[in-house]
Amino acid sequence: MMTIDYPCGNCQSRGMAVFYEVEDIPVHSNLLLTSQAEALAQPLGQMQLGFCSTCGFISNLRFDATWLEYTSSYEDSQGFSPRFQTFIEQLADRLIARYELRQKDILEIGCGKGDFITLLCERGSNRGIGIDPSYDPARIASGKCSTVRFIKDYFSGAYAHLPADFICCRHTLEHLPYTASFVRMLRDAIGDRTDLVVFFEVPDTERILQECAFWDIYHEHCSYFSPTSLIYLFESCGFDVLDFNKDFDNQYLLIEVKPAVSTPSTPPRSEPVDLLSQAIASFQTRYQDYLWRWQQKLRQLRSDAKRTVLWGAGSKAVAYLTTLHLGDAIADIVDINPYKQGMYLPGTGHRIVAPAMLRDNPPDVVIVMNPIYRDEIGHTLSEMGLQAECVVVT
C-alpha cells in the first residue's frame, strides 16, 4: 500500500495507507432525477480509500464536499420495506426501554424524512426535534405526531440550546469527512449535561472488507468505520461508551455513549488494528477476482439474452453498476420506494420501476442488492406469479 502524508479525520495522525481507488463515480447516488439525460449528466468524483494505522479509520482522501446536495430531492429511505420497518421499530422500542425515554425531549441529527424520530416520539410519548437539510414536510402525514418539529438545516453549535434528554444520529457520520471535528462540536454543544445519552449508527466497514463488497463503497460515504475506529472516535472526543454492538444482519455498528466528566489526558484505549489491516490486505487480494466474477456473470446473462433486473435503486446499485461498467446487461432497476419509481439512476440512466411493472415484462434473473431483503423480494415475486432466479450480491 502507498502511504501519503494526509491527516486522519478521526485522530489527526498523519500518514494514510491507500488501498482502493476508483475513478469517475457519481458523487450522489440518491437524488431524484426526472430524466435519463439528467441522470447521465451527474457530476463524477474520485475514490481513494486510505487507512489510518493509529485508530483504524478509513476515509476517501479525494472526497469533494463541494458536490454535496442534501436537499428534499435526496431520497434514501428504506422505510417502505417491511423488513427494515421491523428493524427500526425494534430499535426504537429497545432504546425507549433501556433509557426510559418517556415524556422526554429527543433530538435527532440527520433525521432524513423524519421516520425514526417520529417512531421514538409516538412509541414513547416523547417530544422531538429532527434536524436535516433533506427533510420534506410532505413526507410525514399531517397530525401523525404533533409533538415532533423539524429544522431543515445541518446540525451545528447554533443548535446547542435545543432541549434534549437523548440524542440520536443514524447514518450521517459516514457522510462527514472530519469526524472528530463533528463529534467534538457535539460534545461542546452538550456541555455539562453529563446524564444525556447519545446514540449513533453507521455501516460496518469490517463486513464490507470481509465480503469484498465493492458495491458498498461510494462517494457519498467518505468515512468508513470499524468497531475500533468508532470507539476510538467517541472516547477521544470526551465520551464514555455505554454499549456497542452490531445489528441488521451485522451490517450496522451501533454505539451508545454518555459525556465523560473529564477528557482523558492520554489517548483512549483502542483495540489493535492488526485484524483490520489483515482484512484490508485480503480485500486487495480478492477485489479483482470479485470484479472479474461479476463482470463475467453479467456478460454471460447478456450473451444468453436473459432479461435481468436489479432490485434496489440505492447507493449499492449505483456503485455496483458504475464499477463494473456493464449497465447494458441490466434491463430495469426495481424499487419499492414510490418516490423513486419513474425516476432515473445516477450514472447509468436506468429507469426505476415499481415491482408491479415486472408483470408486463417478466425477468429471467433478479439481482438482489442486499441479502437481507432476499426473502422479502422472493415473496413479492412469488405473489406476482413470477419464477425468476434470484441472484444475491455477495
N, C-alpha and C positions, 0 to 999 in steps of 0.2 A: 504494500500500500504506500502511496505517496503521501508524505506529511507536509502540510503547508502551515505557515505562520498565520494562524487565524484564531481569534478568541472564541472559546466555548461560550455560548449564550446561557449555559446553565451554571457554570462555575468560574468562568473567566480565565481558566487555564489556556495557555497558548499552545497551538500545535494540534491540528485536526488531521487525522489519517483518512484520506479519501479512498472509498472502496466501491462506489457505484456512481455511474454517470449516464445520463440520457439527455439527448439534445431535442429541442423543438417539441415540447409538450405543452398542451393547453394550460394557461395559467389559472383558468377556472373550469370546474367540472360540473357545476350545479346551477348555472344560470339558466333561466327560462328563455330560450331562443326561439323566435317565432318563424324563422325561415332557414332553409338549408344554407343559403348564401351567408347569413349571419353566423351560423354555426361554423362554417368553413373559414370564415374571416376572423375567428377568435385569435387574439394575440398568443404567441408561443413564448414559453420560458425555458429555463435550463434546470437540470437536476444534477447536483454534485454532492452526494452524501459524504459527510465527514464524521469521524468517530473520535470522541474525547476519551483518552485512556485514564483520565483522572476520575471522572464521575460516571462514565458510560453513556453520556448523552450523544445523540446523533442528530445532525441538522443539515439542511440543504444550504451549502455555502454560497450558492448562486441564486438564492431566493430574492425576488424583486417585489418588495411590498408596494411599490407604486402601482402595481396592476390590481390591487385588491378592490373588489367591487361587491361588498356585502350590503346589498340593498334588498328591498322587498321582492325583487325578482330572483333572489338567491333561494333555491329550493333544495333542501337536503333532508327533509323529513322522512323518517321511516315509520311513522306512526300509523300508516294505513295497513301495515302488516299485523295480523293477529298475534304472531309470534313475538314481534317487537313490542306490541302494546302490552302483552303479558309481562314481558321483562321490565318495562318501566313502571308498571303498576306494582309489581312485587318489590321493585327497588324503592319506590315511594313509600310503600307500607312498611318496609324494613327500616328506613330512615326515620319515619314518624314514630315507630315503636321504640327504636333504640335511643332516640334523643328527646322523646316526649314532646314531639312537635305538634302541640295542640294549643290553639289560640295564641300562636306565636307569629313573629314577623320573619318572613322568609325572603331572601334576596337571591335571585339567580342572575349570574353573569353569563352573557352569551345564551340567552333563553330561546333563540331561534323564533319559531312561531308561537311559543308560549305553552306548549303541551305539558312539559314537566312541572313548571311552577304552578300551573293550573291544577294538576293532579295533587301536588303537595297541599295546596290550599283547600281543595274540595274534600280530600280524604282525611285531612286533619283539622278542618275548620280554622285554617290559618289565614293570615293576611300576607299578601305577596307583592313584590316588585320585580319585574323582569326587565333586563336591560339588553338590548341587541339592535344593531343598525338595520338588520334584515326583518325585524318584526313587521307583520302585516295585520292591522286591526281587523281585517275582514276574515281572518282565519279562526278566530275564537268566537264561537256563537254568542250572540248578544245575550247577556244575563246569565251565561253559563257559570261564571264565578265572579260575582260582583266585588269580591274582596281583593282582586288582583288588578294592579295597574302596570302599564308598560312605558318604558322610556326608550325611544328609538335613537340609540346612540351607542358608542363604545364606552365601556366602563373606564373610569379614571378616578383620581383622587378627588375630583369635584363632587363625587357622589359618596364621600366618606360620611356625610351627615345622615344618610338614609338609615332608618331603623332596621335592625337585623338581629335575630336570635340564632339564625342559621344561614350560611351562605353556601350555595352550590354552583358548580360550573362544570358543565358536561360538554366535552368535545369542542373546546375552544382553545385550550392551551397549546394544542398541536398546530394551531394556525398562527402562533406568535413566535417570531424569531428570537426575541430577547426575553426568555422565560424568567430568568432571575430578576430582571428589572420589573416585570409584571407582578411576580409573587411578592417581592419586597414592597411594591406600591400597595398591594392588597394588605400586607401586614401593617404598613403605616396607617392605612385607612381604618383598620380595626382598632388601632390604638390600645387602650388599656382594657378593652372588653375581652378579657382572657378566658371567659367561660363560653365564648362564641365558637361553635363548631363549623368547620369548613370542609366541604366535600368536593372532590374533583374526580372526573372520569376522562380517561384518554385511551386511545388504541394501544395495544401491547405490541411493541416492536420485536420482542423476542420471538413471538409467534410468526411474524412476517419473515424474519430471517430463517427460522427453522423450517418453515413451509416454502421458502423461496417464493413468497407471494409478491412478485413484482407489481401486480395489479393493485397492491395496497400502498404504493409509493407514488405520490403525485405532488404537483406544485403547491396546491393549497395547504398541504401538510408540510410545513418547513421544519417542524420539531418532532422528534421520534423518541419515545420513552421506553425504557426498561424499568423493572422494579427498582434496580439500583439507582438509576439517574433520577427517577421521580421522588424517591425517598430523600436522596441527597439534596435535591432542589428545595423541598419544603423545610428540612431541618436546617439547611444553611441560611434560609431566609427568615428564621425566627419562629418556626412551628414545631410542635411535638406531634408525632404520629400516634394516633389512637388506634387505627385499624388500617389494614391493607389487604386486598385480595383481588382475585380475577373473577370475571363474570361474562355472561353472554358467550358461552362455549369457549371461554378463555381468550376471547378477542379483545376484552377491555380490561384496563387496570383501574381499580377503584381505591382511592385513598381518602381517609378521614383524619383531619388534624385539628389541633387547637393552638392558639398563640402561646408560644413559650413565654414564661415570665421574664427570662433574660436570654439574649442572643449568645450562643456559645462562643467562647474566645478561641477555640480550636476547631478545625474542620469537623463536620459531623461524621459519624460512623458511616461507612459505605462498604457494602459487600464487594468482594473482589470482582473486577471486571474481566477476569480471565475467561470465564464461561461465555461472556458476550463477545469477546474477541474471537473465541473459537467459533461461535455461531456466525460471525461476520466472515471469517475465513471459509467456512463451509458454504455460506451463501455465494461467495465469489466463485468457488469451485463449481457449484451446481447451477448457477444462474444461466449460463449459456446453454446448458443441456435442457433446462426447463423451457427456455425461449425457443430452442430448436424443436422440442417436442410439441409445443403448442402451435408453432408455425406449420409443422408437418401435419398435425391434426386438422387444422383449418384448410390447408391446401388439399388434403385428401377429401374432406367434405365438399369442397368446391368442385374438385375433379369428378366426384361421384354424383354431382348435381343434387346433393342433399339440401333441402330447404332448411337453413339453420337460423335460429333466432337466439338472441342473447337476452336473458331475463335479469333486469336490474339496471336502470338508466342512471346510475350514480357515478361517483368517482372511480370505483373499481372498473366499470365498463370503459370509461374514457382512458384510463391508464392501460388497461389490457389491450384495447384495440390500437391505440396510438403507439404503444411499444412494439407490438407485433407487426404493424403496418399491413394488416390483412383484412381491413374493414370490408372489402368487397366480397368476402366469404360469408358475411352476415346479412340476412335479408331484412330483418327488423330488430328493433330494440323494444322489449316489453317492460312495462312498469305498471304497478297497481296504483301508484300515486296519480290521482286525476289531474293534478296541477301540471304534471309532466306530460301527460298524454296530448298528442298533437304538436308538441314542441320538437326540437331537434338537438341531437347530441353534439356537444362541443368537440371540435377537432375532426370528426368524421362525417358529420352531416346526416347521420341516420335519423329517420323519423321515429319518434317514440309512440308506441301504440298501446292501447288497452288490451288486456288478455282476451276479451271477447272478440277482438279482431282476428284472432287466430282461427276462429271457426271458418271464416271465409277462405283462408289460405293456411291450411294445417301444416305445421312444421314437421320435418322428419327428426330434427335434433333441436333440443333446447339446452343452451349453455347457461348454467346457474352460477351467477357471480358470487354468491355467498352460500356455503354449505349449510348454514343454519336454517336457510329457507327451503332446503331441498324437499322436505315432506310437505310443506305448505304449497309449494309450486306444483308438486306431483298431484296433490289432492285437487287443486284447481284444474289442472289438465284432465284429470280423470272425470271430474264433474262435467267438463265440456265434451267428454267422449273422445278425447284426443289420445293417441297412443305414441306420442313422440318419445324418443330416447332422451333421457336427462343426463347431461354430462356436467359434473360439478367441477368448478375451477378449484383445484387443489394442487 
